[in-house]
Amino acid sequence: MKKLMTVLALGAAMSFGAVAGAKDASEKPLKGKITSIKPDDDKKSMDFVIVKGKNKDEVTFVADDSATITVDGAAAKLADLTVGEVVTVTPATGKPTSIAAVHGGKKKKDTAAATTAPAADAK
């Protein structure tokens, strides 16, 4: 009887872990390059296509103003996204809640924070 209860408890725990793992997998981000953008007629949402991976698979998203958008780490709007930008879309399927774009595919360095030493006086 103890073995049966142990097996049932272990099976239930494994089933719960599989369901929890499935939720986490659906929330993972997807990274790719924007290849096309089509604003919708209402100007409050837009369709965009990104290409991902070596197979250059295309994934289409429909985003609206409820998504958090950043470009090069700064707050942005949907209209600020451009073809050619590398984006990370969360979640990887369904309606995006977060879109982080990097202009030109590389994140810019914060040059304003850099300081230089003053030049030595020439005598």
Backbone as CSV, one residue per row, in Angstrom:
resi,resn,N_x,N_y,N_z,CA_x,CA_y,CA_z,C_x,C_y,C_z
1,MET,0.817,-1.180,0.000,0.000,0.000,0.000,0.868,1.255,0.000
2,LYS,1.954,1.243,0.802,2.844,2.396,0.851,3.466,2.659,-0.519
3,LYS,3.825,1.589,-1.225,4.425,1.749,-2.556,3.434,2.390,-3.515
4,LEU,2.192,1.976,-3.465,1.166,2.540,-4.337,0.981,4.022,-4.053
5,MET,0.917,4.405,-2.795,0.757,5.820,-2.423,1.975,6.627,-2.874
6,THR,3.160,6.061,-2.734,4.386,6.745,-3.150,4.385,6.953,-4.662
7,VAL,4.000,5.932,-5.402,3.954,6.028,-6.863,2.922,7.068,-7.293
8,LEU,1.750,7.067,-6.673,0.718,8.046,-7.007,1.174,9.472,-6.687
9,ALA,1.804,9.664,-5.539,2.290,10.991,-5.159,3.378,11.458,-6.114
10,LEU,4.271,10.557,-6.469,5.343,10.902,-7.405,4.775,11.248,-8.775
11,GLY,3.789,10.499,-9.244,3.144,10.779,-10.534,2.451,12.131,-10.524
12,ALA,1.763,12.449,-9.434,1.077,13.743,-9.334,2.092,14.881,-9.348
13,ALA,3.191,14.721,-8.630,4.225,15.761,-8.593,4.839,15.960,-9.970
14,MET,5.073,14.890,-10.696,5.659,14.994,-12.030,4.674,15.664,-12.990
15,SER,3.390,15.360,-12.878,2.379,15.981,-13.735,2.304,17.473,-13.480
16,PHE,2.335,17.869,-12.210,2.287,19.287,-11.871,3.524,19.998,-12.419
17,GLY,4.677,19.378,-12.316,5.913,19.975,-12.836,5.863,20.154,-14.340
18,ALA,5.259,19.226,-15.052,5.151,19.334,-16.512,4.253,20.492,-16.900
19,VAL,3.149,20.684,-16.168,2.243,21.795,-16.466,2.927,23.115,-16.159
20,ALA,3.613,23.220,-15.027,4.313,24.455,-14.671,5.420,24.743,-15.677
21,GLY,6.128,23.720,-16.129,7.192,23.906,-17.120,6.644,24.375,-18.445
22,ALA,5.469,23.907,-18.828,4.858,24.322,-20.087,4.529,25.809,-20.054
23,LYS,4.059,26.311,-18.909,3.736,27.733,-18.800,5.013,28.557,-18.964
24,ASP,6.089,28.145,-18.301,7.345,28.888,-18.395,7.865,28.913,-19.826
25,ALA,7.717,27.822,-20.561,8.206,27.751,-21.942,7.442,28.726,-22.836
26,SER,6.145,28.914,-22.576,5.352,29.815,-23.414,5.690,31.274,-23.157
27,GLU,6.298,31.572,-22.019,6.644,32.943,-21.680,8.065,33.306,-22.104
28,LYS,8.779,32.371,-22.682,10.143,32.663,-23.112,10.126,33.653,-24.266
29,PRO,11.136,34.514,-24.341,11.191,35.492,-25.439,11.665,34.867,-26.746
30,LEU,11.406,35.570,-27.823,11.852,35.175,-29.151,12.657,36.320,-29.728
31,LYS,13.842,36.026,-30.232,14.717,37.059,-30.785,14.822,36.886,-32.291
32,GLY,14.749,38.005,-33.011,14.866,37.970,-34.461,14.973,39.373,-35.022
33,LYS,15.030,39.476,-36.340,15.155,40.767,-37.017,13.836,41.115,-37.689
34,ILE,13.397,42.372,-37.525,12.158,42.815,-38.160,12.375,42.883,-39.668
35,THR,11.506,42.203,-40.420,11.607,42.220,-41.887,10.475,42.989,-42.538
36,SER,9.359,43.172,-41.824,8.275,43.991,-42.369,7.407,44.508,-41.234
37,ILE,6.821,45.679,-41.480,5.921,46.313,-40.514,4.711,46.820,-41.277
38,LYS,3.523,46.540,-40.742,2.292,47.023,-41.371,1.392,47.601,-40.286
39,PRO,1.309,48.945,-40.207,0.391,49.541,-39.226,-1.048,49.206,-39.596
40,ASP,-1.865,48.936,-38.597,-3.282,48.684,-38.834,-3.994,50.013,-39.062
41,ASP,-5.176,49.935,-39.640,-5.941,51.144,-39.966,-6.250,52.006,-38.749
42,ASP,-6.379,51.393,-37.579,-6.730,52.162,-36.386,-5.542,52.929,-35.798
43,LYS,-4.353,52.702,-36.320,-3.117,53.360,-35.875,-2.769,53.058,-34.415
44,LYS,-3.482,52.122,-33.794,-3.208,51.765,-32.407,-2.533,50.405,-32.295
45,SER,-2.428,49.707,-33.405,-1.759,48.412,-33.404,-1.051,48.229,-34.737
46,MET,-0.179,47.219,-34.787,0.521,46.948,-36.032,0.921,45.492,-36.094
47,ASP,1.067,45.005,-37.312,1.587,43.666,-37.555,3.065,43.823,-37.885
48,PHE,3.889,42.947,-37.369,5.275,42.942,-37.802,5.772,41.510,-37.880
49,VAL,6.686,41.296,-38.803,7.240,39.968,-39.044,8.701,39.992,-38.650
50,ILE,9.118,38.972,-37.907,10.542,38.842,-37.611,11.034,37.512,-38.166
51,VAL,12.297,37.498,-38.535,12.945,36.292,-39.032,13.882,35.814,-37.941
52,LYS,13.819,34.530,-37.634,14.649,34.003,-36.559,15.401,32.763,-37.019
53,GLY,16.513,32.531,-36.406,17.260,31.302,-36.585,17.927,31.116,-37.934
54,LYS,18.670,30.034,-38.031,19.408,29.712,-39.250,18.479,29.383,-40.414
55,ASN,17.297,28.842,-40.091,16.337,28.489,-41.139,15.549,29.696,-41.626
56,LYS,15.756,30.839,-40.985,15.069,32.088,-41.325,13.559,31.916,-41.297
57,ASP,13.093,31.258,-40.235,11.654,31.093,-40.038,11.021,32.448,-39.777
58,GLU,9.854,32.698,-40.373,9.139,33.955,-40.169,8.063,33.765,-39.111
59,VAL,7.971,34.733,-38.207,6.949,34.734,-37.172,6.267,36.093,-37.226
60,THR,4.929,36.097,-37.284,4.167,37.336,-37.353,3.540,37.632,-35.996
61,PHE,3.665,38.878,-35.562,3.072,39.333,-34.311,2.117,40.474,-34.598
62,VAL,1.107,40.622,-33.755,0.224,41.786,-33.777,0.393,42.443,-32.415
63,ALA,0.925,43.661,-32.410,1.190,44.369,-31.156,0.322,45.611,-31.069
64,ASP,0.029,46.026,-29.837,-0.715,47.269,-29.633,-0.039,48.091,-28.544
65,ASP,-0.694,49.195,-28.166,-0.109,50.126,-27.200,0.083,49.541,-25.800
66,SER,-0.505,48.391,-25.512,-0.352,47.815,-24.183,1.017,47.158,-23.988
67,ALA,1.745,46.907,-25.071,3.074,46.296,-24.971,4.093,47.336,-24.495
68,THR,5.036,46.894,-23.683,6.133,47.746,-23.260,7.186,47.699,-24.362
69,ILE,7.539,48.859,-24.920,8.472,48.919,-26.046,9.704,49.707,-25.637
70,THR,10.875,49.168,-25.960,12.129,49.911,-25.773,12.956,49.797,-27.046
71,VAL,13.685,50.864,-27.339,14.642,50.863,-28.444,15.963,51.321,-27.861
72,ASP,16.975,50.486,-27.984,18.290,50.751,-27.405,18.193,51.074,-25.914
73,GLY,17.275,50.397,-25.222,17.137,50.550,-23.781,16.274,51.717,-23.336
74,ALA,15.831,52.573,-24.249,14.995,53.724,-23.894,13.529,53.437,-24.224
75,ALA,12.633,53.992,-23.428,11.197,53.815,-23.673,10.853,54.314,-25.070
76,ALA,9.974,53.597,-25.757,9.616,53.938,-27.136,8.155,53.597,-27.386
77,LYS,7.707,53.889,-28.614,6.341,53.590,-29.052,6.419,52.609,-30.209
78,LEU,5.291,52.016,-30.553,5.240,51.097,-31.692,5.783,51.749,-32.956
79,ALA,5.447,53.017,-33.165,5.871,53.724,-34.376,7.387,53.881,-34.454
80,ASP,8.095,53.703,-33.331,9.551,53.838,-33.324,10.266,52.592,-33.843
81,LEU,9.557,51.475,-33.953,10.178,50.243,-34.461,10.382,50.359,-35.960
82,THR,11.531,49.876,-36.443,11.839,49.970,-37.867,12.342,48.630,-38.399
83,VAL,12.172,48.456,-39.702,12.671,47.259,-40.376,14.195,47.216,-40.211
84,GLY,14.717,46.043,-39.916,16.152,45.856,-39.748,16.591,45.802,-38.302
85,GLU,15.741,46.261,-37.383,16.104,46.205,-35.973,16.001,44.777,-35.457
86,VAL,16.913,44.436,-34.565,16.852,43.153,-33.883,15.958,43.359,-32.667
87,VAL,14.952,42.483,-32.523,14.003,42.606,-31.423,13.936,41.324,-30.612
88,THR,13.628,41.504,-29.345,13.314,40.386,-28.473,11.871,40.578,-28.058
89,VAL,11.020,39.627,-28.451,9.587,39.711,-28.211,9.214,38.715,-27.120
90,THR,8.463,39.194,-26.123,7.992,38.335,-25.042,6.486,38.465,-24.945
91,PRO,5.752,37.380,-24.894,6.173,35.992,-25.064,6.426,35.666,-26.537
92,ALA,6.985,34.489,-26.763,7.358,34.073,-28.121,6.154,33.769,-28.995
93,THR,5.001,33.546,-28.390,3.782,33.297,-29.151,2.667,34.144,-28.567
94,GLY,1.673,34.437,-29.382,0.541,35.221,-28.902,0.812,36.719,-28.955
95,LYS,0.069,37.463,-28.151,0.158,38.922,-28.128,1.391,39.363,-27.332
96,PRO,2.273,40.164,-27.946,3.468,40.612,-27.230,3.137,41.524,-26.049
97,THR,3.800,41.286,-24.924,3.690,42.171,-23.771,4.921,43.051,-23.660
98,SER,6.012,42.634,-24.297,7.267,43.375,-24.247,8.009,43.210,-25.572
99,ILE,8.490,44.329,-26.118,9.299,44.309,-27.333,10.522,45.171,-27.070
100,ALA,11.695,44.559,-27.082,12.947,45.284,-26.870,13.731,45.271,-28.176
101,ALA,13.916,46.444,-28.769,14.603,46.553,-30.059,16.002,47.117,-29.868
102,VAL,16.891,46.674,-30.729,18.251,47.204,-30.755,18.498,47.678,-32.173
103,HIS,18.688,48.981,-32.333,18.876,49.565,-33.659,20.183,49.079,-34.262
104,GLY,20.122,48.583,-35.482,21.325,48.115,-36.174,21.857,46.802,-35.657
105,GLY,21.129,46.154,-34.752,21.532,44.843,-34.276,22.519,44.842,-33.135
106,LYS,23.060,45.996,-32.765,24.008,46.073,-31.664,23.570,47.168,-30.715
107,LYS,23.615,46.867,-29.422,23.233,47.852,-28.427,24.305,48.934,-28.354
108,LYS,23.833,50.187,-28.357,24.765,51.299,-28.314,25.363,51.444,-26.927
109,LYS,26.627,51.859,-26.870,27.273,52.128,-25.601,26.818,53.491,-25.116
110,ASP,26.768,53.658,-23.796,26.392,54.931,-23.216,27.647,55.790,-23.148
111,THR,27.837,56.615,-24.178,29.043,57.441,-24.240,28.953,58.653,-23.342
112,ALA,27.746,59.037,-22.922,27.592,60.204,-22.053,28.188,59.922,-20.685
113,ALA,28.181,58.673,-20.262,28.698,58.325,-18.941,30.213,58.215,-18.940
114,ALA,30.824,58.108,-20.102,32.278,57.951,-20.164,32.953,59.290,-19.867
115,THR,34.022,59.231,-19.119,34.773,60.449,-18.821,36.187,60.275,-19.310
116,THR,36.822,61.380,-19.647,38.206,61.326,-20.091,39.041,62.147,-19.152
117,ALA,40.272,61.770,-19.033,41.195,62.502,-18.162,41.579,63.788,-18.853
118,PRO,41.749,64.897,-18.090,42.146,66.161,-18.718,43.543,66.041,-19.312
119,ALA,43.753,66.733,-20.405,45.062,66.699,-21.072,46.096,67.387,-20.192
120,ALA,47.320,66.863,-20.223,48.403,67.466,-19.438,48.793,68.781,-20.083
121,ASP,49.085,69.774,-19.258,49.503,71.086,-19.774,50.863,70.977,-20.433
122,ALA,50.994,71.570,-21.598,52.281,71.591,-22.309,53.110,72.749,-21.784
123,LYS,54.388,72.548,-21.538,55.232,73.626,-21.032,56.210,74.052,-22.043
